[in-house]
Amino acid sequence: MKIFNLLLVLLMLSLVVAVGGCGSKFQLTALEISPEVCYRGETVTVSTTVTYSGDVTADYEAELKVDGDVERTETFSFEPGSSQLLSFTLSRVEPGNYTVRLGNLKSSLTVLGASNFTVSPDEVEVDQPVTVVADLQNVTGDDVIYHCCLFCQGEEVQSKNITIAADSTSEVTFELSQSSGGWYEVELLGFSESFKVLKPAEFIVLDLDVTPNPVKVGEVTTITAEIENVGDMWGSDEVSLIMDGVIEETREIALAPGAVTTESFSLSRGAEGNYRLQMGAHRAELRVVQPVRLSTGTVLLNELPSGISQLRVFNEEDSDLVVIMTSPEEPEVPLWAGYVRAGAYHTFRQIAEDTYILYFTFGEDWDEEAKKFLTVYSYERFADEIEFEEATYIFTRWTLPFRIGGIEGLPSWALDEDEFPSLE
């Protein structure tokens, strides 16, 4: 029994040695640091080859230390008689000499650094130089060659090799310029800083408004433009109003960076037509029209089937009237429209028997192309629907006096233009 217990203890000890990673079974060789001399913030690789001489699968816990502090710990699994290359990465931003340990091996890492990193001035005009300066530090006992690469917007733009004596500092200076406005980031030896190139004054047109539009032949319309200086500097420039490819008027304006001004131009034309306007990248069209006055009883639209009912319209206002009928199912779609002059009346015949919504508008100067008044006094609709009943040999005649605001017993609603059915 004692012999059995002794064998059991020996077996357990052998398992502890194999699985626990006894140092004698793991041999580390040739600790390598690449590069051994690096710049601040640069990544270096620490590696060694580990050979395992045990007979069973075992784990090895690798512990990387820098100046006695644990940097990283990682466990690696080994098959019997196998070898592995263990590799770690690290970086340091403070210049100095560091002792690196991995297992029972150690080596040294030298970090070269810089200080007093400056980029000046932090704002410049286009094509004006910016100076980048840094003090290079050599903390080793030997002369060191610094390969200094200057990056701008992530791309290398300049480089210099600077030799620095042991335990000393030296200044490195770069100059660069940019031909376009904006923010730029420069990097040197792990440092980074930004500078701004001021964009010259640049004027853009934000909006171009034409009011009134359309306008009658010979009458004046106003073109209003909002103009902004989107540059970073004060400046002046000329802006031109162009009509049909010909400069109509030019003005010189001056604006601070980010400022907006409003410029108004007045013009008129003696002939009807469509005129193309342009200022900067904005375009608009001016319609000059010769309005007409239609005869009382003019039917502007008739999409109704023929019927026997009648609509007698009395225009009791001093401006002309247009009446529009639509169906309750599609109130925005005009089916019929008639014109009655100011103070006149007319009976419109052959109205199909159905139920309709009646819209009406008062105004002056009828625009034949747009099918509406240039000068509008009101847009309205009767609140109640109008019904033309169907009966053999009997027809419905509605006699309606039209006034702005409706009539007694038949109220109306005032509408905006976009709520009024369009005949166009």
C-alpha positions as CSV (number, residue, x, y, z in Angstrom):
1,M,0.0,0.0,0.0
2,K,2.8,2.4,0.8
3,I,4.5,1.6,-2.5
4,F,1.3,2.4,-4.4
5,N,0.9,5.7,-2.6
6,L,4.5,6.6,-3.4
7,L,4.0,5.8,-7.1
8,L,0.8,7.9,-7.1
9,V,2.7,10.9,-5.7
10,L,5.5,10.5,-8.3
11,L,3.0,10.4,-11.1
12,M,1.2,13.6,-9.9
13,L,4.6,15.4,-9.7
14,S,5.5,14.4,-13.2
15,L,2.1,15.7,-14.5
16,V,2.7,19.0,-12.6
17,V,6.1,19.4,-14.3
18,A,4.7,18.6,-17.8
19,V,1.5,20.6,-17.7
20,G,2.7,23.5,-15.5
21,G,5.5,24.4,-17.9
22,C,8.6,23.6,-15.8
23,G,11.4,26.1,-16.8
24,S,13.9,23.3,-17.6
25,K,11.6,22.0,-20.4
26,F,11.2,25.4,-22.1
27,Q,14.3,27.0,-23.6
28,L,14.2,30.6,-24.8
29,T,16.9,31.8,-27.3
30,A,17.9,35.0,-29.0
31,L,15.6,37.8,-27.7
32,E,15.3,40.2,-30.6
33,I,14.0,43.8,-30.6
34,S,13.4,45.3,-34.0
35,P,14.3,48.1,-34.3
36,E,16.5,48.5,-31.3
37,V,16.6,52.2,-31.8
38,C,13.2,53.8,-32.7
39,Y,11.3,57.1,-32.7
40,R,8.7,58.1,-30.1
41,G,5.4,56.3,-30.8
42,E,7.0,53.9,-33.3
43,T,5.9,50.2,-33.0
44,V,8.7,47.7,-32.3
45,T,8.6,44.0,-32.3
46,V,10.0,41.8,-29.5
47,S,10.4,38.1,-30.3
48,T,12.2,35.0,-29.2
49,T,12.1,31.3,-30.1
50,V,10.9,28.9,-27.5
51,T,11.7,25.2,-27.6
52,Y,9.8,22.7,-25.6
53,S,11.5,19.4,-24.6
54,G,8.6,17.8,-22.7
55,D,6.7,14.6,-23.5
56,V,3.2,15.8,-23.1
57,T,1.3,18.8,-24.4
58,A,2.0,21.8,-22.1
59,D,1.3,25.6,-21.9
60,Y,3.9,28.3,-21.6
61,E,3.0,31.6,-20.0
62,A,5.1,34.3,-21.6
63,E,5.4,37.5,-19.7
64,L,6.8,40.7,-21.4
65,K,8.2,43.3,-19.0
66,V,9.5,46.8,-19.7
67,D,11.6,48.3,-16.9
68,G,10.2,45.7,-14.5
69,D,6.6,46.5,-15.3
70,V,4.4,43.8,-16.9
71,E,3.6,45.0,-20.4
72,R,1.7,41.9,-21.6
73,T,1.1,38.3,-20.7
74,E,0.1,35.6,-23.2
75,T,-0.2,31.8,-22.9
76,F,1.1,29.5,-25.7
77,S,0.4,25.8,-26.2
78,F,3.2,23.4,-27.1
79,E,3.2,19.9,-28.5
80,P,5.9,17.5,-27.3
81,G,9.3,18.4,-28.8
82,S,8.0,21.5,-30.6
83,S,9.3,25.1,-31.1
84,Q,7.5,28.4,-31.6
85,L,8.4,31.9,-32.4
86,L,6.8,34.2,-29.8
87,S,6.2,37.8,-30.9
88,F,5.0,40.9,-29.1
89,T,4.7,44.5,-30.1
90,L,5.1,47.6,-28.0
91,S,5.7,51.4,-28.3
92,R,6.9,54.3,-26.1
93,V,6.3,58.0,-26.5
94,E,8.9,59.1,-23.9
95,P,12.5,59.2,-25.1
96,G,15.0,57.1,-23.1
97,N,16.6,53.7,-22.7
98,Y,14.3,50.8,-21.7
99,T,15.1,47.3,-20.4
100,V,12.9,44.7,-22.0
101,R,12.6,41.2,-20.5
102,L,10.9,38.1,-21.8
103,G,11.3,35.0,-19.6
104,N,15.0,34.8,-18.5
105,L,16.2,36.9,-21.4
106,K,16.6,40.7,-21.5
107,S,17.7,43.4,-24.0
108,S,17.6,47.1,-24.3
109,L,15.4,49.5,-26.4
110,T,16.3,53.1,-27.1
111,V,13.6,55.5,-28.0
112,L,14.6,58.7,-29.7
113,G,12.4,61.6,-29.3
114,A,11.6,65.2,-30.0
115,S,10.2,68.2,-28.1
116,N,9.1,71.8,-28.6
117,F,7.2,70.8,-31.7
118,T,5.6,73.9,-33.3
119,V,3.7,74.8,-36.4
120,S,3.6,78.5,-37.1
121,P,1.7,80.5,-38.0
122,D,-1.5,78.6,-37.5
123,E,-3.3,80.6,-40.1
124,V,-1.8,81.7,-43.5
125,E,-3.0,82.9,-46.9
126,V,-2.8,80.7,-49.9
127,D,0.8,79.8,-51.0
128,Q,2.2,81.4,-47.9
129,P,4.8,79.3,-46.0
130,V,4.2,77.5,-42.7
131,T,7.3,76.6,-40.6
132,V,7.4,73.2,-38.8
133,V,10.1,73.0,-36.0
134,A,11.1,70.3,-33.5
135,D,14.0,69.7,-31.1
136,L,15.5,66.2,-31.7
137,Q,16.8,64.4,-28.6
138,N,19.6,61.8,-28.6
139,V,19.6,60.0,-25.3
140,T,22.2,57.4,-26.3
141,G,26.0,57.5,-25.8
142,D,26.6,57.4,-29.6
143,D,25.9,59.6,-32.5
144,V,22.5,59.0,-34.1
145,I,21.2,59.8,-37.5
146,Y,17.5,60.9,-37.4
147,H,15.5,60.2,-40.6
148,C,12.9,62.9,-40.2
149,C,9.8,62.5,-42.4
150,L,7.3,65.3,-42.6
151,F,3.7,64.2,-43.4
152,C,0.9,66.4,-44.5
153,Q,-2.7,65.0,-44.7
154,G,-1.1,61.5,-44.2
155,E,1.3,61.8,-47.2
156,E,5.0,62.2,-46.9
157,V,6.0,65.6,-48.4
158,Q,9.6,66.2,-47.2
159,S,12.4,64.3,-45.4
160,K,15.8,65.1,-43.9
161,N,18.6,63.1,-42.3
162,I,20.0,64.9,-39.2
163,T,23.0,63.6,-37.3
164,I,22.9,64.3,-33.6
165,A,25.8,63.8,-31.2
166,A,25.6,61.6,-28.1
167,D,23.4,63.0,-25.3
168,S,22.5,66.2,-27.1
169,T,19.7,67.9,-29.0
170,S,19.4,69.5,-32.4
171,E,16.7,71.4,-34.2
172,V,15.0,70.3,-37.4
173,T,13.0,72.8,-39.5
174,F,10.7,72.3,-42.5
175,E,8.7,74.8,-44.6
176,L,5.7,74.0,-46.7
177,S,2.8,75.9,-48.3
178,Q,-0.6,75.0,-49.8
179,S,-2.4,76.4,-52.8
180,S,-5.9,75.7,-51.6
181,G,-7.8,76.9,-48.6
182,G,-8.8,74.6,-45.8
183,W,-7.4,72.8,-42.7
184,Y,-4.2,70.7,-43.0
185,E,-2.6,68.3,-40.4
186,V,1.1,67.8,-40.3
187,E,3.0,65.0,-38.5
188,L,6.6,64.7,-37.5
189,L,8.2,62.0,-35.3
190,G,4.9,61.1,-33.7
191,F,3.7,64.7,-33.1
192,S,0.9,66.3,-35.1
193,E,-0.6,69.8,-35.4
194,S,-3.0,71.6,-37.7
195,F,-2.9,74.9,-39.5
196,K,-5.4,76.7,-41.6
197,V,-5.0,78.1,-45.1
198,L,-7.3,81.0,-45.4
199,K,-9.5,80.7,-48.5
200,P,-9.6,84.0,-50.5
201,A,-12.9,85.9,-50.8
202,E,-15.4,84.0,-52.9
203,F,-18.9,85.2,-53.7
204,I,-21.7,82.8,-54.4
205,V,-25.4,83.5,-55.1
206,L,-27.6,81.8,-52.6
207,D,-31.0,82.7,-54.1
208,L,-32.5,84.5,-57.1
209,D,-36.0,85.7,-56.7
210,V,-38.2,87.4,-59.5
211,T,-41.2,89.3,-58.3
212,P,-43.7,89.8,-59.8
213,N,-43.4,86.9,-62.3
214,P,-45.1,86.8,-64.7
215,V,-45.3,90.6,-65.3
216,K,-47.2,92.6,-67.9
217,V,-45.5,94.1,-70.9
218,G,-43.8,97.4,-70.0
219,E,-44.2,96.9,-66.2
220,V,-41.2,96.7,-63.8
221,T,-40.2,93.5,-62.1
222,T,-37.6,93.2,-59.3
223,I,-34.8,90.6,-59.3
224,T,-33.5,90.0,-55.8
225,A,-30.2,88.1,-55.2
226,E,-28.7,86.9,-51.9
227,I,-24.9,86.8,-52.1
228,E,-22.5,85.4,-49.6
229,N,-18.8,85.6,-49.2
230,V,-17.9,81.9,-48.5
231,G,-14.1,82.7,-48.2
232,D,-12.1,83.3,-45.1
233,M,-11.0,86.8,-46.0
234,W,-12.6,90.2,-46.7
235,G,-12.8,91.0,-50.4
236,S,-14.7,92.6,-53.2
237,D,-15.9,91.4,-56.6
238,E,-18.3,92.2,-59.4
239,V,-21.6,90.5,-59.8
240,S,-23.6,90.6,-63.0
241,L,-27.2,90.1,-63.8
242,I,-27.4,88.3,-67.2
243,M,-30.5,88.1,-69.4
244,D,-30.6,85.8,-72.4
245,G,-26.8,85.6,-72.3
246,V,-26.3,89.4,-72.3
247,I,-25.1,91.3,-69.2
248,E,-27.9,93.5,-68.0
249,E,-26.2,95.2,-65.1
250,T,-22.9,94.8,-63.1
251,R,-22.2,95.9,-59.6
252,E,-19.1,95.7,-57.4
253,I,-19.8,94.6,-53.8
254,A,-17.5,94.1,-50.8
255,L,-18.1,91.6,-48.0
256,A,-16.5,90.3,-44.8
257,P,-15.9,86.5,-44.6
258,G,-19.3,84.8,-44.0
259,A,-21.3,87.9,-44.6
260,V,-24.5,88.0,-46.8
261,T,-25.9,90.9,-48.7
262,T,-29.1,91.3,-50.7
263,E,-28.9,93.1,-54.1
264,S,-32.0,94.1,-56.1
265,F,-32.2,94.9,-59.8
266,S,-35.2,96.4,-61.6
267,L,-36.0,95.8,-65.3
268,S,-38.9,95.8,-67.7
269,R,-39.5,94.5,-71.2
270,G,-41.6,95.9,-74.0
271,A,-42.4,92.6,-75.7
272,E,-44.0,89.4,-74.3
273,G,-42.0,86.3,-74.1
274,N,-39.9,84.1,-71.7
275,Y,-36.5,85.6,-70.7
276,R,-33.7,83.6,-69.2
277,L,-32.0,85.2,-66.1
278,Q,-28.7,84.2,-64.6
279,M,-26.5,85.4,-61.7
280,G,-23.7,83.2,-60.6
281,A,-24.8,79.6,-60.7
282,H,-28.5,80.5,-60.1
283,R,-30.9,80.7,-63.0
284,A,-34.5,81.8,-63.3
285,E,-37.1,82.6,-66.0
286,L,-39.1,85.8,-66.3
287,R,-42.4,85.6,-68.2
288,V,-43.5,88.9,-69.8
289,V,-47.1,88.6,-70.9
290,Q,-49.7,90.7,-72.8
291,P,-52.9,90.1,-70.7
292,V,-56.3,89.9,-72.3
293,R,-59.9,90.4,-71.2
294,L,-62.1,87.6,-72.3
295,S,-65.8,88.1,-73.2
296,T,-68.5,87.3,-70.8
297,G,-69.7,83.7,-71.3
298,T,-66.3,82.4,-72.5
299,V,-66.1,78.7,-71.5
300,L,-62.5,78.1,-70.5
301,L,-62.9,74.3,-69.9
302,N,-65.6,71.7,-70.4
303,E,-64.9,68.1,-69.5
304,L,-68.6,67.4,-68.7
305,P,-71.0,65.3,-70.7
306,S,-73.8,67.4,-72.2
307,G,-76.9,68.0,-70.0
308,I,-79.9,70.2,-69.8
309,S,-79.3,72.1,-66.6
310,Q,-78.2,75.8,-66.4
311,L,-76.0,78.0,-64.3
312,R,-76.8,81.7,-64.3
313,V,-73.9,83.7,-62.9
314,F,-74.2,87.3,-61.7
315,N,-70.8,89.1,-61.2
316,E,-71.5,91.8,-58.6
317,E,-67.9,92.9,-58.2
318,D,-65.8,95.5,-60.1
319,S,-63.3,92.8,-61.3
320,D,-63.7,89.9,-63.6
321,L,-64.8,86.5,-62.4
322,V,-63.8,82.9,-63.3
323,V,-66.0,80.0,-62.0
324,I,-64.8,76.5,-61.8
325,M,-66.7,73.3,-61.1
326,T,-65.2,70.0,-59.8
327,S,-66.5,66.8,-58.5
328,P,-66.6,66.1,-54.7
329,E,-64.6,62.9,-55.4
330,E,-61.7,64.8,-57.0
331,P,-62.1,68.5,-55.9
332,E,-58.6,69.4,-57.2
333,V,-59.4,68.4,-60.8
334,P,-61.4,71.1,-62.7
335,L,-64.2,69.8,-65.0
336,W,-65.7,73.1,-66.2
337,A,-64.8,76.8,-66.1
338,G,-66.5,79.9,-67.3
339,Y,-65.6,83.7,-67.5
340,V,-67.9,86.6,-66.6
341,R,-66.8,90.2,-66.7
342,A,-67.2,92.7,-63.9
343,G,-70.9,93.7,-63.4
344,A,-72.1,91.3,-66.0
345,Y,-74.2,88.2,-65.9
346,H,-74.5,85.1,-68.1
347,T,-76.4,81.9,-68.3
348,F,-74.2,78.8,-69.0
349,R,-76.3,76.0,-70.5
350,Q,-76.0,72.3,-71.1
351,I,-74.7,71.6,-67.6
352,A,-74.7,67.8,-66.9
353,E,-76.9,66.7,-64.0
354,D,-74.6,65.9,-61.0
355,T,-73.3,67.3,-57.8
356,Y,-70.4,69.8,-57.9
357,I,-68.1,72.0,-55.9
358,L,-68.0,75.6,-57.1
359,Y,-64.7,77.5,-56.9
360,F,-64.4,81.1,-58.0
361,T,-61.7,83.8,-58.3
362,F,-61.8,87.5,-58.9
363,G,-59.1,89.4,-60.7
364,E,-57.7,91.4,-63.6
365,D,-55.4,90.9,-66.6
366,W,-56.1,87.3,-67.8
367,D,-53.0,85.3,-68.7
368,E,-53.9,83.1,-71.5
369,E,-50.9,80.8,-71.2
370,A,-51.1,80.3,-67.4
371,K,-54.9,80.3,-67.4
372,K,-55.2,82.7,-64.4
373,F,-55.4,86.4,-63.5
374,L,-52.1,88.3,-63.1
375,T,-53.8,90.4,-60.4
376,V,-55.9,88.3,-58.1
377,Y,-58.2,89.7,-55.5
378,S,-59.5,86.4,-54.0
379,Y,-59.6,82.6,-54.3
380,E,-62.8,81.1,-52.8
381,R,-65.2,78.1,-52.9
382,F,-68.7,77.7,-51.8
383,A,-69.0,75.8,-48.5
384,D,-72.0,73.8,-49.8
385,E,-72.0,71.5,-52.8
386,I,-74.3,72.5,-55.7
387,E,-76.6,69.8,-57.0
388,F,-78.1,69.7,-60.5
389,E,-80.8,67.0,-60.3
390,E,-81.7,64.6,-63.0
391,A,-85.3,64.5,-64.3
392,T,-86.9,63.9,-67.7
393,Y,-87.7,67.1,-69.5
394,I,-87.0,69.1,-66.3
395,F,-83.7,70.9,-65.7
396,T,-82.1,72.6,-62.7
397,R,-81.2,76.2,-63.0
398,W,-79.0,77.7,-60.3
399,T,-79.0,81.5,-60.2
400,L,-76.0,82.7,-58.1
401,P,-74.8,86.2,-57.4
402,F,-71.0,86.1,-56.9
403,R,-69.3,88.5,-54.4
404,I,-66.0,88.4,-52.7
405,G,-66.7,86.7,-49.4
406,G,-69.7,84.8,-50.7
407,I,-73.4,85.6,-50.5
408,E,-76.0,85.4,-47.8
409,G,-77.3,81.9,-47.4
410,L,-74.5,80.5,-49.4
411,P,-71.2,81.0,-47.5
412,S,-67.8,80.6,-49.0
413,W,-64.3,79.8,-47.8
414,A,-61.3,81.9,-48.7
415,L,-58.4,79.8,-50.1
416,D,-54.7,80.0,-50.8
417,E,-53.6,79.8,-54.4
418,D,-52.2,76.3,-54.0
419,E,-55.7,75.2,-52.7
420,F,-57.4,76.5,-55.8
421,P,-57.8,74.1,-58.9
422,S,-55.5,75.0,-61.7
423,L,-56.7,75.3,-65.3
424,E,-53.1,75.2,-66.7
